[in-house]
């Protein structure tokens, strides 16, 4: 690491701290001029591409998941924090499981399954778009398993 003041090529690390997620903050001291400075190291991530149904590839964008969930959860008792938790969990799983490309179907299924646990109405709304329901029969097919498991509260 070159000193930003005298351009000498040798420095020593005085202190290392983990700052934001995956960012390392280091305090350094130049071995020649003895001035101190701070550097930040960040992991360089290779961008993940999403393989869409038509075969095209687009960069992964967590905002698209957030937008879809927000529409499905509109006027439902679901906080923005809950939506962010779902998005963060899906994003983490994508980066853990896939290196370069992820099928859009995988992302949809993950969101679909997580939303089912949070709110059934939002789940059905999301499913109607994600599964491309064509008519009422498609809704009924999706709802039947939920209705079988449903027991009304007294």
N, C-alpha and C positions, 0 to 999 in steps of 0.2 A: 504494500500500500504506500503510495507516494504521499509525502507531506504536502498539504495544499499551500503551505506558506513558503517553505524553502525548496521544495521538490526533491528532498532527500528520499531515498527509496526504502529506508528501514524505519519501522515504527513498532512500538510494543502496545499490546492491549492492556489497558488498565482495569476496565470493567466491562462486563457483558450482561445484558438484560434482554429478556424477551419482551418485546413491545407488543403491538397489535398482533393479531393472529398471523403466525408464520413470518414475523419480522423480527430480526435480531438487531438490537442497538448496541454498538460498541464504542467505548471511550478509548481513544488512542493517544499516544504521546510520541512525538518525533524524537528519534535518538540523536539528532544533530542539534536542532534549535530548541528542543524541549517544550515546544508549544503543544497544546492539546486540542483535539478536535473529535467530532462524533461522526461515525459512519453507520449506515443502516444496510442490512443485508436482507434481501427478500428472495424467496424461492420463486424461480421463474417457471410458471406453469405453461404447459403446451395447451392451447385452446382445444376443447372438446367440440367436435362437430356432431350435430344431430342429423340422423338419416331420416328424412321425412317419408311419408307413405308413397310419394311419387318417385322416390329414389334420389331426390336432390339433397344436398348437404348444406346446412346453415350453421353458423356458430351457436353454441349453447348460450341461451339467454334466460337467466333466472327470472327476469321481469315478465316474461311471457307466462311462466307458471303462476307468478303472483297475480297477474291480470286475470287469468282464467279462474283462479280460486276466488278472487275478489268478486267476480261476476256471479259465481255459483253461490257465494256466501252473502250476497246482497240482502239486507234486511233480515239476517239471521243472527242469533246470539253467538257469533263467533268473532273474537277480537282479532285485530291486525297482528297481534303477537302470536296467536295460534296459527294464523296463515303463514307468518314468517317461520315458525317452527317447522311446519310441513315443508315449506320450500327449502329450508336449510337442511332438513333430513334427506330430502330427495337429492339435492345437490351434492351432499356429502357422499351418499351412496353411489351416485354417478361417478364421482372422481375416485372412489375406492374400487369400483368394479370395472370401469372402462378406462382405457388409456387414451384413445384418440377419437373413437366414434361410438355413439349410442343411438339405438333405434328410438324414434319418437314414441313408438308403442310401449317401450319399457318405461319411459318417463310417465306416460299417461296411466299405465297400470299402477305404478307406485303412488301417484297422486290419488288415483281412484280408490285404492285400498286404504290409504291413510285418511282420506276424507270420509269414508264409510264409518270409521270409528268415531269421528268428531261430530258429524251432523248428518242425519239421514236425508233431510230435505235438500241440503246443499249437495249431498252425494248424488241424488237423483238428477238435480239440475246439471251437475258436471257430467254425469253419465249420458244425459240426453244429447249433449254436444259431442262428447268424446266417442261414444258408441254409435253416433249418428242415427238416432232413432228415426224411423220413417213414419210410424203411426202409433196409435194408442196401444196396440198389441205389444210393441217393443217395450213400452213403459211397464205394462202388466207383467211381462216376462222378467224384467229386472226387479220388480217389486215383490213378486211371489215369494222368493226365499226370505225376504225381510219380513213379510207379513206372517209367514209360518212361525218365525222365531219371536214375533211380537206378542207380548202379553200386556194387556191394558192395565194401567195402574188404578187401584181401587180408590 
